[in-house]
Amino acid sequence: MADLQSDQLGQAGGRLPQVLIIKQPIALDGYLPDLSKRFDLLKAYESPLPIDDFLATFGKTVKAMICTRGTRVDRELVSKLPSLELIVTTSAGLNLIDLSECCRRRIAVANTGEIFSADCADLAVGLLIDVLRKVTSGDRFVRAGAWPSKGAFPLGSKLGGKRVGIVGLGSIGIQVAKRIGAFGCSISYNSRKPKASVPYPFYSNVCELAANCDALIICCALTAQTRHMVNREVLLALGKDGVVVNIARGAIIDEKALVRCLVEGEIRGAGLDVFENEPNVPAELLSLD
């Protein structure tokens, strides 16, 4: 996260600059005491007031805002913060922030940059191994007492030698490629444009990438162009033995199409860290192994 500085936010008259936090920042709990020494933290999540009333009461003097996951910053919200100079989000993604409005209002926006790239890449590989080797589904099978009654659990599949397509070869995608390469997988990718610095084959079309892969790992940002980019056509191109992993944003995959493909066995499986309408997860997905 950007290092907030009191003097950069127009501290005047000895008063600490006011920083708004709408949703409880669980990941930042350990940092709040230190931040409280340098800023007047307005914790909307601790107030009994509805958010509109809270903003009407305190919003006019807010200098900065810390956005935890799920905080949407649209034009309506920004209009209630006339003194806002800075927005800091605790995620790498900026899809919940109206960047055009921030640009118009000359509000600076900072995200986490590459801080979480390695962790996200670890998770992507973990999810892929989990789906292929049936790790958690096997765990549920044993815990449910199904082994004595249903017999041996179906074998999974190894990761080594698989053809893996990465959608979005940015800081996270590159880290995923390094890890996947260590398993002896062949790597190809889709991105906004080819990257001369990497040796992997480039596909300008995600559907063509899927057709030439055993697994597809989604690492790109959610934009108007990437929303539902992984649709039914792409999933069918991936095929019945194909696996999709999403560590980016849920809406990059058409979730209804994904559910249909999984239920009908048109792809092998999915490893999902994100969903289209969080925290709501389709019941059909919860019923699958």
Order of alpha helices (4+ residues) and beta strands (2+ residues): beta-alpha-beta-alpha-beta-alpha-beta-alpha-beta-alpha-alpha-alpha-beta-alpha-beta-alpha-beta-alpha-beta-alpha-beta-alpha
